[in-house]
Amino acid sequence: MTTEKADHILAVVKAGIAGIPMIGGPIASLIGDYIPTATQRSMNKTLDFLASEITRLEGRIDMEAINRDEFSEVFKNCLLTVVRTHQEAKLRAVARLIANALLQDGETGKLSFSELDFFSRCVDGLSIGAVEVLIHVAEIARSRDPKKFGERNIQLSFDELHNRVAEKADFLMAQCEELNSYHLVHLTGAPTVRTPEYANYPLELPPLGARFVTHVLDVSGDERTQVMTVVSI
C-alpha cells in the first residue's frame, strides 16, 4: 500500500469517527496523532536493528551477488510487519531476515529464498503470544536433547509447556494450534486416554521450528532474556 493511499484511508476513518457524539473527536485525534508516529517509531527501530545486523555480518555480504528480485520480495514481506506491529521481538526478527537475505550464498546460516519468504510470513502472521510459546518449546527441546536440536523432531508434553507458561490451558493449546498451522510445532494427535487440561497431549519441535528460533528470533544467552522480556509485554 502506498503512503498516499494509507493517508487517504486514515483520513476517511478519522472523518467517520469524528462524527460520533462526545467521544468521536478525541478518538479521531488519537488515531491521527498516534498511528503515524507509532509506525515511524517501528520503522526507526527496525533500521537500527538492521544496522546492527549488517555490522555484525560485515565481510559476509556481497552486494554484487544479491538476487535483487528475491531480496525485494523478502523486504516487502518484512515491511508489512513493520507497519503492523510495535513489538520489538518481531522488529528484531524482521531485521535478521533482511540481513540474512543479504548474505552471500554458502555463508554459514544463510537461508534459502523459500525459507526467507516462509519465515517472513510466519513473523507477520504469528501472534506475539505464539512467539513466546515457541521460545519455551524450543528451550524445553534443547534442554532435553541439545545434540539433536535442529536436526530431528524432539518430543515433549503439553504439561511440561504449561508448567512454564502462565496461561489458561485452552488458550495455550490455541497458541500451539497456531504454531502447528505453520509447521513450527507439531501437535501429534490426542492420546487414547486424556488427562485434564490437555496435560498428556504430545508435542514435537521439528527442525523447521528450531531453525526459526535460532535464525530468526536468535534466542540465546543475554539476547534470549531480552527477547523474552519484550515478548511478554
N, C-alpha and C positions, 0 to 999 in steps of 0.2 A: 504494500500500500504506500502511495506517495505521501510526502509530508503535506502537500496541499489538500489531498483527499482526506487525510486524517484530520487536519484542521477543520475542514468543512463539516465532517461528521460530528466532531466535537462541538462546533458552533450550533448545529441543529439540535443536538442533545441538550445543550445548555439552554437554548431558547425554549424548548419544550418544558424543561423542568422549571425554568424561571416563572412560568405561568401558574405554578401551584401556589395557592394562597399561603401566606405566613412563612412557610419554610422553603419555598421554591427558590427564592433569591439566594439565600445562604448556601443551599446545596449546589446551585449552578456555579456560584463563586468558588466553592471548594473544588469542584470538578475542573473549572478553568484554571485555577491557581495551582492545584497540586499535581494533576496528572502530567502535564508537560514537564514540570520541574522534576517529578519522580523519574520520568523516562530519561531525561537528560542525566540525572544522577546515576541511573543504572548504566547508561552508556559510558559515562566517565569512569565509573568503577571497572567496567569491563575492559576499557582501554588501558587502565592502569595494570590490571591483572595480565592483560595480553603483553604489555611492555615487559613485565617481569618474566613471563614465559619465554619471550623471544630472547631476552638477555641470557636466561638460563640455557637456552638451546643454541647460543651463538656458536658459529662454526659448523653447525649441523644443517644449516639452511642454505639452499642454493636457489636463488630467485629465478635463475635462467631455466631450471629444470622443473619448475612448478607447472602442473597442468592447470591452466587458468580457468577452464570451464568447470573442472571438478572443485577447485578452490572456491569459485564463485557460488556454486551450489551449496557447499557446506557453510560458507559465510552467510548467505541469505537465510538458511535454516536457523543459524545461530542468532541472527539479527532479530528474528521473530521472538525468540526467548527473551532477549534483552528488553524489547518493548513491553513484554507481558509481565515481567517479574522484577522484584527488588531484592529477591533472596540471593545473598552472596554465594551460597553453595552452588546455585545454578549459574551465576555470572562467572564464577571461577571455572566451572565445568565448560562453559562456552569458550572462555579464553584458551583453555587447554586444547579443545577441539580445533579451534582456528590455528593455534600454534602447531599442532600435530599435522595439520594439512600442509604446513609449510616445510615439513621435514623432507629431506632427500630420501628417495627410495633406498631401502636397505639399511636405514638407520635403526638402531635398537628402539623398540617401542612404536615404530611407525605403523599406523593403522591403515588398512586398505580404504579406498574411497567408499566402498559399500558399507564398511563398518562405521566410518565417519558420518556418512549420511544417516545410517540407522541410529547411531548413538545421539546425534544431534536431535533427532526426532524424539528419542527417549527423554532427553533433558527437557525438551519443551513440553512433552505430554505428561510426564510423571508429576504427581502431586509431591509437595515438599515432604509430606509425611512418609510417602513411599520411599523417597530417597533415604530418609533416616532409617527406615526399616531395613532397606537393602544393606546399609552400612553395618547394622547389627548382625544381619545374617552372615555377611562376609567375615566379620570378626569371630563369630562362633565357628564358622567353617575353617578359617585359618588356624585357630587355636586347636581344632580337632585334628587337622592333617596338613600342617604347613608345607610339607614337601609336595603334596599333590594339589595344593591350592592353585587354581587356574589351569590345571591340567586335566582334571576329571570332575565329575559330579561328586559333591560331598554332601552327605545326608545329615539332617538334624531334625528335631521335633519342634512342633509349634509351641509346646510348653517351654522349651529352652528359650525360644524367642520372646514369649510372653513374659517370662521372668525378668527380662531386660528392658522391656518397653512398657511404659506406664499408660497403656491404652486398654479400653474395653475389648474383650476377646473378639466380638463380632466386627468391630471397626478394624482391629489389627488384621483379621482374616481378610477383610475387604482390601486392605493395602497389599496383602500377599497376593490376592487375586489380580490386583492391578499390575504387580511386578510379574506375575505369571503370564499375563497377556503380552508382555514384552519379551518373554523368554529369559528374563534376568533371574528369576527364582522359579523353581518348579513346585507345583502342588501335585503330588504323585497319586492322589486319589484318597478317598475316605477309607479308614480302617474298617475291618469287619465288625469289630466291637469298639464303639466310640466312647470316649470318656468326656465328661463335661467340658464345655468351653474349648472344644477342638484340641484338647491338650495332647492327645496322642496322634494327631494328624502329622504325616511325614512331609518334610520339605527337603528340597535339594538346592544347592547353589551350583549352577552349571558354569563351565569355563567362561561363557559369554558374560554372565553376571560378575564374575571375578575380574574380567578384563575391564568392564565398565567402571568398577570400583577403583582399580589400580591406575588405569589410563585416563579416565575422565574425571573422577572425583579425587584421585590421588590421595587416598586416605592412608596415611602412615605417620607415626611419630607425632610431633607437635602439630603438623598440618591436620592430622586426624582430629585432634581436640578442637582446632579452630573450625573445621567443617561441622562437627557435631554441635558445637555451640551455636553456630549460625543457623543450622537446620532446625534446631529446637525452638527457635524464636516463635 
